[in-house]
Amino acid sequence: MAGITLDKLMIILILAAVLIGPERLPMLAEKLGTLVRTLRDLAGGAKERMREEMGPEFDDVDWKKLDPRQYDPRRIVMDALRDEPAAAAAAAPKPRVLRTTARPRREAGPMRFDDEAT
């Protein structure tokens, strides 16, 4: 729960009771409960609407497979480094590079440079 332990939660509740006051605390707790229920119903409604719009394919989707929390960049890089280079080289297209053998020509004499350059 975002690193909140029981002792931290108790401190937060005591501070809330002192700062907000005992007369307004039940009203705010009720509003917080209503907000949580509304958000839960909103998420459920969105899921039902997607199920209606997508049809039976929606039930076939493996949502755990699409969870972004399961992707560990370190594991992905290590798996890529463990792959055999021959398989990767065979799959990649060979680059077409134009090669020249001639070097660019320069004027005869000493190399020119700028005395005032920094």
N, C-alpha and C positions, 0 to 999 in steps of 0.2 A: 504494500500500500504506500508506495512512494517513499519508503524509508521511515515512515512514522511508526514508532513503537508505542506501546501502551502508556509508558510514563510521559512521553511527549504529548500524546493525545489528552491525557489527564491535565497536564499543564495548560494546554490550549483551552480545554473546557473550563478550567478554573479562571483563567484570564478573561474568557468570554463572559462568564457569569459576573465577574467583577466590573468589567468595562461596560457591558451592555446593561447589566442590572437584572435583578430577578423578575421584575415586572414585565420587561420586554422580551426576555429570553424565550419563554414558551411560544410567543407569537412568531419570533424569528425561526425557531426550530420547526414550527408548523409550515412556514413558508419554504424552508429548505426541503422538507419532506415532499411538499407539493411540487417543487421544482424537480426533484429527483424522479418522482413518479411521471411527471410530464415528459422529461427527457427519455425515460425508459419506454413510455408509450410511443413517443416520436420515433425512436429507433426501431421498435417493433413494427410500427406502421410503414416505415421505409422498407423494411425487409419484406413485409407482405406485398407492398406495391411492386417491388422488384420481382417477386415470385409471380404476380399476376401479369406483369409486362413481359417477362422473359419466358414464361411458360415452363414446361417440364425440364428444360435445360438447366434452370436455376437450381433444382434439387440435385443434379448430377455434378455440380461444381464442388471440388474438394477445397473448402475455404481454408483449412489448416495449411494446405500446400501454398496458398497465396499470402499467408501471413508474413509481413515484412520483418517481424521480430525473429524469424527463424534464420534469416540470412546473416551469416557471420563473415565479414569481409576477409578476415584472416584465413578462415577455412576455404573460402572461394579461391584466394590467391594460392594457398598451398596445394589445392587440388589442381589448379592450372599449372603449377610448377612441376607437379608429379607426372603430368601427361607426357607421353612419349613424344619427342620432337619429330620423329618420322611421321607419325600420324598427323601432327599439326602441319608439317611441311607439305604432305600429300594433299591435304584439304585446301591449303592456301594456293591461289593462282600465282603462277610465276610472273614476276614483274618484267615488263619490257622496258629496257633502259637503252637509250641511244648513247653509244660510246664513241668518243673521239680520241685520236692518238696525237693530234697536233696540239701544241701548247700555244697560248696566245703570244703574239709577237710584241716586242717592245722596242723602242728606239735604242740604237746603240749608244753607249756611253754610260756614265755613272747613273745610279738610281736617283730620281728626283724626289725631293722632300721639301716640306714647308718649314722654313726657319722660324716662323712666327706661330706655328701650331703649338697647342698646349699639351 
